[in-house]
Amino acid sequence: MDWQLILAIAAGVAAIALLVVAVAIAYVLIPVKKNLDHIAKTLDGVEGQIQGITRESTDLLHKANRLTEDIQGKSQKLNSVVDAVQGMGDSVNNLNSSVDRVTNSITHNISQNEEKISQVVQWSNVAMEVADKWQMRQRRNKSYNTSTRSTGEKDENLPVAVSSPGYKEEQDK
């Protein structure tokens, strides 16, 4: 009997111990369950926010892609403008080179023909002086002829001017 009693007491102690362990586990698991429920609600809220962020990120990516395409298109158009400006720059450089060559050529020719140019300028001055004297003589003859026609007198002190071929025809009229 002793063994039976000891077994019954041991079974009772084991049952009480099992009950105490079950109650202790219940006390621990109930707050854990509350925490897990709270975490689940928080995760549901975070999940909703993440979905919103994902939608916004997707929209932003689409906009960024459209902007990138637009920038690439404009960049290609701008490249043609840059190429045109570069072509103009090359043309201006070529023009400057041509002007430099022409200027150098003119300077070289002038320095080589300086004496000839000087002679041409001197002859031009002489020709202009002769033309001026010729015109003065023509005016003097014209005024002399006008004064002698009106008075009928000839002034023998005045120099005789060489007349042009058409001048005699004028006198005869």
SULPE-V914948 format. One record per residue. RES is the residue in one small letter. PSI is psi in radians with two decimals (* if undefined). Layout:
res/psi
RES/PSI
RES/PSI
//
This chain:
res/psi
m/-0.55
d/-0.64
w/-0.54
q/-0.70
l/-0.74
i/-0.68
l/-0.69
a/-0.74
i/-0.72
a/-0.69
a/-0.69
g/-0.75
v/-0.70
a/-0.69
a/-0.74
i/-0.73
a/-0.70
l/-0.66
l/-0.76
v/-0.75
v/-0.71
a/-0.72
v/-0.74
a/-0.73
i/-0.68
a/-0.76
y/-0.61
v/-0.73
l/-0.54
i/-0.87
p/-0.60
v/-0.71
k/-0.74
k/-0.77
n/-0.74
l/-0.67
d/-0.76
h/-0.76
i/-0.69
a/-0.77
k/-0.75
t/-0.76
l/-0.62
d/-0.74
g/-0.76
v/-0.69
e/-0.72
g/-0.75
q/-0.70
i/-0.68
q/-0.73
g/-0.78
i/-0.68
t/-0.77
r/-0.81
e/-0.71
s/-0.71
t/-0.78
d/-0.76
l/-0.67
l/-0.72
h/-0.77
k/-0.73
a/-0.69
n/-0.74
r/-0.75
l/-0.70
t/-0.78
e/-0.75
d/-0.77
i/-0.70
q/-0.74
g/-0.80
k/-0.62
s/-0.71
q/-0.71
k/-0.72
l/-0.56
n/-0.68
s/-0.64
v/-0.74
v/-0.71
d/-0.72
a/-0.74
v/-0.67
q/-0.70
g/-0.72
m/-0.70
g/-0.73
d/-0.71
s/-0.73
v/-0.70
n/-0.73
n/-0.72
l/-0.77
n/-0.73
s/-0.74
s/-0.77
v/-0.71
d/-0.77
r/-0.77
v/-0.77
t/-0.78
n/-0.70
s/-0.78
i/-0.78
t/-0.74
h/-0.79
n/-0.69
i/-0.75
s/-0.60
q/-0.61
n/0.37
e/-0.73
e/-0.73
k/-0.73
i/-0.73
s/-0.74
q/-0.73
v/-0.72
v/-0.73
q/-0.79
w/-0.63
s/-0.74
n/-0.73
v/-0.77
a/-0.70
m/-0.69
e/-0.74
v/-0.75
a/-0.75
d/-0.76
k/-0.67
w/-0.78
q/-0.71
m/-0.74
r/-0.68
q/-0.76
r/-0.73
r/-0.76
n/-0.69
k/-0.78
s/-0.61
y/-0.78
n/-0.65
t/-0.74
s/-0.62
t/-0.52
r/-0.72
s/-0.63
t/-0.40
g/0.10
e/2.65
k/2.37
d/1.98
e/-0.18
n/-0.31
l/2.52
p/2.64
v/2.27
a/2.59
v/2.30
s/2.77
s/2.85
p/-0.58
g/-0.23
y/-0.68
k/-0.69
e/-0.61
e/-0.70
q/-0.63
d/-0.40
k/*
//
